Amino acid sequence: MELTRGRFLALLGGAAAGVATAGCAESPPAMDVTTARFDRPASGTVEVWSRGGLIATSQPQVAAFHAAQDRVRIRLVSIPDQLFVTKLATAIRGGRMPDLVDIDLINSAAFVHRGAFADLTPLLEQLPYRDKLSPGHLALAKRGGRYYGVPSIADNSALWCNQALLDRAKVDLDDATGSFEGYLEAARAIRGLGKDYYGWYLPGNGSGGLAFVVQPHIWAGGEDLVTGRIGSQRANIAGNEPLRRTLKFLHTLYAERLMPRDTASDGGTRWTVAFHAGKVAMLPSGYNITYSKAPKALKDDLAVRLLSGPDGGHAFFAGGNNYGIPNGAKNPAGAWAYIRFCLTVGQQAKLPEAFMSPVRSDAATPAFRKKYPLAVAPLADIDSGRAPLALAYNRIFNQNDGPWLAMIRSAVFGGDVDRAMREGQDSFDEALRQGDA
């Protein structure tokens, strides 16, 4: 069942938004993190809810925390990704909230903007590495100039390149990856290697995957797809020149057969197959998706660059998780102690072992760069990472019947970019009205 905004508020009982709703549990008071309990050493048990898909990351963090101290114990609860939002909203409504949630940052925004999480601004400002934390993550934890969450882990998009293929085609890596013109010239040169070789690949029927790797082109060009504050957001589709050029670029790749024809039907299950087989030179993707299953023989040939705008610039989708401490948590001091431990450089630097990335730019130490060179690019320019803030994000970008995929398919595979953008403006606006209503 789709978790619409109305159902989300019903699960919260309206209380988390500060709305008095008859028959619903009262919202717990907003937590004051400046009180003395945060000044004392933490102790006791902390119940942490984590996304099931990230158990390979969360379990080692808990084990390391337990090994490092004996005052605080973590009770880790793994929640299936597709049930996380519903279960958390229901738990908050019933007053049975966990002490800490490690939640997808896109979904965290709904709880932040409904007043469900504690204001962590004073604690965040005390962190000596505050300015090293991912601004893309922090933007989704922010409301009214205050921060109601902190970054946890990153899952960043980037452009993965097969250096050996580019060399065979006599293409310079940096010239190829600095603009759309460079991408197209490189893709045409790769195509010249033979009928089974392609310059580019996209999961053309996977809405969420396309949002992850296509939006950075638009951001690098200086535009967003959604503008305004929560409650009065508007689509920025019609007249968006970086978007128009991005759609035309992708259509050119498809029309000139510079990417395989089956991109049009791939919902994501074949995203890396041709690239791992050495048949695709450039793959917009993520570390977790690409590197985790890459053949050993290919790994030595890989290079990573950030995604370019039409004429230059670069950006990446700062995906991953944020931490949030629900108002009403029984052991917030213990939760904060665990957060601080997981954000240490030592713990952040271990994340690539589970094919995730740090949220601290200073985690890219010389030792990290030597051990995980393909995870460095987003950290080296962490300010270029973005994550869109819209309560209707899932409806627009993640659902396969949403307006984002409809626009992509009409423009990229149908070829009518102008019509796709006109229709996209109306359908994006409608989804935003439903999300903000």
Buried (B, 14 or more C-beta within 10 A) or exposed (E): EEBBBEBBBBBBBBBBBEBEBEEBBEBBEBBEBEEEBBEEEBBEEBBBBBBBBBEEBBBBBBEBBEEEEEEBBBEBBBBEBEEBBBBBBBBBBEEEBBBBBBBBBBBBBBBBBBBBBBBBBEBBEEBEBEEBBBBBBBBBBBBEEEBBBBBBBBBBBBBBBBBBBBEBBEBEBEEBBBBBBBBBBBBBBBBEBEEEBBBBBBBBBBBBBBBBBBBBBBBBBEBBBBEBEBEEBBBBBBEBEBBBBBBBBBBBBBEEEBBBEEBBEBBBEBBBBBBBEBBBBBBBBBBBBBBEEBEEEBEEBBBBBBBBBBEEBBBBBBBBBBBBBBBBBBBBBBBBBBBBBBBBBEBBBBBBEBBBBBBBBBBBEEEBEEEBEBBBBBBEBBEBBBBBBBBBBBBBBBBEEBBBBBBBBBBBBBBEBEEBBEBBBEBBBBBBEBBBE
